[in-house]
Amino acid sequence: MGDLSLAKESLRALMGDEELGRELTKLDQLLSSPTLSTSLRTTPSVLSLLSEKRLREPLVFCSVVLVAQQLSGINAVFYFSSEIFHTMFGSIFIARIFSAVLGLVNVLAAIVAVAIIERVGKRTLLLVSQLGMAVCSISIIILMLVRMQILVVIAFAAFIVFYAIGLGPIPWVLLGEMFPSAWAGAASSFAVAISWLANYLVGVSFLPLVKEVGAFSFLPFVACLVFALRFTKDRLEVPAGRTVLQVGEVSVT
């Protein structure tokens, strides 16, 4: 065990006596909770997570947003951009060049996201991301119909940028924040399972859908993004200045 008195002195220097007293009182209450004591002694399973009423709302929120992440159309772009560009330009070489460019755009946008996520705020970035991706999806449909190939590539790039700054990383960040550490493993296991299931659904259904309806294959993604936007706007709150002891208390309304 560490030096408790030294830890208190360090926290007192950072927080002040009054705030430190409040946080220590909360910590004592948490540690004396029978539910928490049990969870500290054992590793909760996914089944126990599903039966834990106080974690149900965060679990539903994270599950919906992670499914929306996979059904947003981003995997259709990443998996099948080469096929789409090959059909548009008639050259596999050009298709591969543009696909590589999209990969580079994703990397650069992810770096930007790291720099701005705390400054702008998770909720704001997530909403902007979902709205931007929906607009880009509609643009892709229209531009593919009128055969403006270069603009389609630009719309794909913008789509990836909006994904990388919000809907890509933020659901996983929220997953870590909304659950007490003892439950994080079970929550992550459940989230990864449903995320890969949605990923598989897109992987096996997108190309057959393209063959049937062409550019309109992006319409289901638009619908999913609009639903996710409304769901996030109504359900998510991320108050500023939360501490570790406050994680999971007031994230989903």
C-alpha positions in Angstrom: 0.0 0.0 0.0 1.1 3.6 -0.6 1.6 6.4 1.9 -1.9 7.6 2.6 -0.8 10.8 4.4 1.4 11.8 1.5 -1.4 11.2 -0.9 -3.7 13.4 1.1 -1.1 16.2 1.3 -0.6 16.1 -2.5 -4.4 16.2 -3.1 -4.7 19.0 -0.6 -2.2 21.1 -2.5 -4.2 20.5 -5.7 -7.8 20.8 -4.4 -7.8 22.7 -1.1 -9.1 21.5 2.2 -12.8 22.0 1.6 -12.9 20.2 -1.8 -10.6 17.4 -0.5 -12.9 16.8 2.4 -15.9 16.5 0.1 -14.1 14.0 -2.2 -12.8 11.9 0.7 -16.3 11.7 2.1 -17.6 10.5 -1.3 -14.8 8.0 -1.5 -15.6 6.6 2.0 -19.3 6.2 0.9 -18.3 4.4 -2.3 -15.9 2.1 -0.5 -18.6 1.3 2.1 -21.2 0.4 -0.5 -21.9 -3.3 -0.5 -22.2 -3.4 -4.3 -18.9 -1.8 -4.7 -17.2 -4.0 -2.1 -18.4 -7.1 -3.9 -17.3 -5.8 -7.3 -13.8 -5.0 -5.9 -13.4 -8.6 -4.7 -14.7 -10.2 -7.9 -14.5 -9.5 -11.6 -18.0 -8.7 -12.9 -19.3 -10.7 -15.9 -21.2 -9.4 -18.8 -24.3 -11.1 -17.4 -24.0 -9.3 -14.1 -23.5 -6.1 -16.0 -26.7 -6.6 -17.9 -28.6 -7.1 -14.6 -27.0 -4.0 -12.9 -29.8 -1.4 -13.0 -27.7 1.6 -12.3 -25.5 0.9 -15.3 -28.3 0.1 -17.7 -28.6 3.6 -19.1 -24.9 4.1 -19.8 -24.8 0.6 -21.3 -27.7 1.3 -23.7 -26.2 4.7 -24.7 -22.8 3.3 -25.4 -24.3 0.3 -27.3 -26.4 2.5 -29.5 -23.6 4.9 -30.3 -21.2 2.1 -31.1 -23.7 0.4 -33.4 -24.3 3.7 -35.0 -20.5 4.1 -35.5 -20.4 0.8 -37.5 -23.7 1.5 -39.4 -22.6 5.1 -40.2 -21.1 3.9 -43.5 -17.5 4.4 -42.5 -16.7 0.7 -43.0 -18.3 0.7 -46.4 -15.9 3.5 -47.3 -12.8 1.8 -45.8 -13.6 -1.7 -47.1 -15.0 -0.9 -50.5 -13.6 2.5 -51.7 -11.3 0.8 -54.2 -14.2 -1.0 -55.8 -16.3 2.2 -55.8 -13.5 4.2 -57.4 -12.7 1.5 -59.9 -16.2 1.6 -61.1 -16.2 5.4 -61.2 -12.8 5.9 -62.9 -12.3 2.6 -64.8 -8.8 2.3 -63.5 -7.6 0.1 -60.6 -4.5 2.2 -60.3 -6.4 5.4 -59.8 -8.7 3.7 -57.4 -5.9 2.5 -55.2 -4.3 5.9 -55.2 -7.5 7.6 -54.1 -8.0 4.9 -51.4 -4.5 5.5 -50.1 -5.3 9.2 -49.9 -8.4 8.5 -47.9 -6.3 6.4 -45.5 -3.9 9.3 -45.1 -6.8 11.7 -44.5 -8.0 9.4 -41.7 -4.6 9.4 -40.0 -4.2 13.2 -40.2 -7.8 13.8 -38.9 -7.2 11.5 -36.0 -4.2 13.5 -35.0 -6.3 16.7 -35.1 -9.0 15.0 -33.0 -6.5 14.2 -30.2 -5.6 17.9 -30.1 -9.1 19.3 -29.9 -11.2 16.7 -28.2 -10.9 18.1 -24.7 -10.9 21.7 -25.9 -14.1 21.5 -27.9 -15.8 18.9 -25.8 -16.9 15.3 -26.5 -20.6 16.0 -26.8 -20.1 18.9 -29.3 -17.6 17.0 -31.4 -19.8 13.9 -31.5 -22.8 16.0 -32.6 -20.8 17.8 -35.2 -19.3 14.5 -36.4 -22.7 12.8 -36.9 -24.2 15.9 -38.6 -21.2 16.3 -40.9 -21.2 12.6 -41.9 -25.0 12.7 -42.6 -24.5 15.7 -44.9 -21.5 14.1 -46.6 -23.5 10.9 -47.2 -26.3 12.9 -48.9 -23.7 14.7 -50.9 -22.1 11.4 -52.0 -25.5 10.1 -53.2 -26.2 13.2 -55.2 -22.7 13.5 -56.7 -22.6 9.8 -57.7 -25.9 10.2 -59.4 -24.7 13.2 -61.5 -21.3 11.5 -62.1 -19.1 14.2 -60.6 -16.3 11.7 -59.8 -13.7 14.1 -58.3 -16.3 15.7 -56.0 -17.3 12.2 -54.9 -13.7 11.6 -53.7 -13.7 15.0 -51.9 -17.0 14.1 -50.2 -15.6 10.7 -49.1 -12.6 12.6 -47.6 -14.8 15.0 -45.8 -16.9 12.0 -44.5 -13.7 10.4 -43.1 -12.6 13.7 -41.5 -15.9 14.1 -39.7 -15.7 10.5 -38.6 -12.2 10.7 -37.2 -12.9 13.8 -35.1 -15.9 12.4 -33.4 -17.9 9.2 -34.1 -14.6 7.3 -34.4 -12.8 7.8 -31.1 -15.4 9.4 -28.8 -17.7 6.4 -28.2 -14.7 4.4 -26.9 -13.6 7.3 -24.7 -17.2 7.6 -23.3 -17.2 3.8 -22.7 -14.2 4.2 -20.4 -15.7 7.2 -18.6 -19.3 6.1 -18.0 -18.5 2.9 -16.1 -16.7 2.4 -12.7 -13.3 0.8 -13.2 -14.6 -2.5 -11.7 -17.2 -2.8 -14.5 -15.1 -1.5 -17.4 -13.9 -4.9 -18.5 -17.4 -6.3 -18.8 -18.7 -3.2 -20.5 -15.8 -3.2 -23.0 -16.4 -6.9 -23.8 -20.1 -6.3 -24.5 -19.4 -3.2 -26.5 -16.7 -4.9 -28.7 -19.1 -7.8 -29.4 -22.0 -5.7 -30.6 -19.6 -3.4 -32.5 -18.1 -6.3 -34.5 -21.6 -7.8 -35.1 -22.6 -4.5 -36.7 -19.3 -4.3 -38.6 -20.0 -7.8 -40.0 -23.5 -6.8 -41.1 -22.1 -3.9 -43.1 -19.4 -6.0 -44.6 -21.7 -8.7 -46.0 -24.5 -6.5 -47.1 -23.1 -3.4 -48.7 -21.9 -4.7 -52.0 -25.1 -6.6 -52.7 -27.0 -3.4 -51.8 -24.8 -1.4 -54.2 -25.7 -3.8 -57.0 -29.4 -3.4 -56.3 -29.8 0.3 -55.7 -26.4 1.9 -56.7 -25.8 5.3 -55.1 -28.8 5.0 -52.9 -27.0 2.3 -50.9 -25.8 5.2 -48.7 -29.4 6.1 -47.7 -29.5 3.6 -44.8 -26.3 5.2 -43.4 -28.0 8.7 -43.6 -30.9 7.3 -41.6 -28.6 5.8 -39.0 -26.7 9.0 -38.6 -29.8 11.1 -38.2 -31.1 8.8 -35.6 -27.7 8.8 -33.8 -27.6 12.6 -33.9 -31.0 12.9 -32.3 -30.3 10.2 -29.7 -27.0 11.8 -28.7 -28.5 15.2 -28.5 -31.3 14.0 -26.2 -29.3 11.6 -24.0 -25.7 12.7 -23.6 -24.4 15.2 -21.1 -20.7 15.5 -20.3 -20.3 18.1 -17.6 -17.0 20.0 -17.5 -14.5 19.4 -14.7 -15.7 16.0 -13.6 -13.4 14.0 -11.4 -12.8 10.3 -11.3 -15.2 9.9 -8.4 -17.9 11.5 -10.5 -17.5 9.2 -13.5 -20.7 7.4 -14.4 -22.9 9.5 -12.2 -24.3 12.1 -14.6 -23.3 11.1 -18.1 -26.5 9.9 -19.6 -29.9 11.4 -19.0 
